[in-house]
Amino acid sequence: MGVAPVITTDRLILRPHTADDFGACCALWADPTVVRFIGGRPSTPEEVWARLLRYAGLWSLCGYGYLLATDRATGALVGEFGLADFQRAIEPALGGAPEAGWVLLPAWHGRGLAREALIGLLDWAEGQGLTRTVCLIDPANAPSLRLAAALGYREYARSTYKDAPTILLERQHEGSFRTP
C-alpha cells in the first residue's frame, strides 16, 4: 500500500530501514539511555529484527511507519522517528490515530535534531491527510514531554500501559511548520 518516503531536513535524512541497518539498530536499541523510558531494558538482536520487520509491515499495511534518521554530513545513525498503529490495548483507546514515536542516540541529544526530524515527519504526514496524531510518553520523560508540547501535542488523558504510568497526548492538524 504505502511506499516509505525519504525526508530530507537541513541536517538529517530520514529514510526507510534496510536489512543493512540491523547492526546499527541493535546498537541503538541496546543503549540504556535510549530505552530508559521505553520498556527500561535493552532490546535483544531478535527483538530488534522483529522491530525492523514491524516497521516494514507498517508501511505496507498502514501507509506510514518508522524511518531511520542519519546525519546528512557524515551518514551516522542519529535515531528513529515514525508513526505507527501498534493496536495497543490501552484505555482510553487511541481512536485510530497514528502514534508518533522517536528515539535518539545520546550523542545527538541537545542539538534540536529530534524536533527537526519530527517537523519533517509531521509535515509529510499532514500532506498525506493524517490530521490527528497521538503519542504516549512516560511522565518522567521531561525532554520528550517538552518536545511534544513544542510540536503542538496536548495531554488528553493519563493511563497505565504495561503496568507503567503514561501520558496520552494528541496533535490536531495545524498546518505546516514551515513558512512560505
Order of alpha helices (4+ residues) and beta strands (2+ residues): beta-beta-alpha-alpha-alpha-beta-beta-beta-alpha-beta-alpha-beta-beta
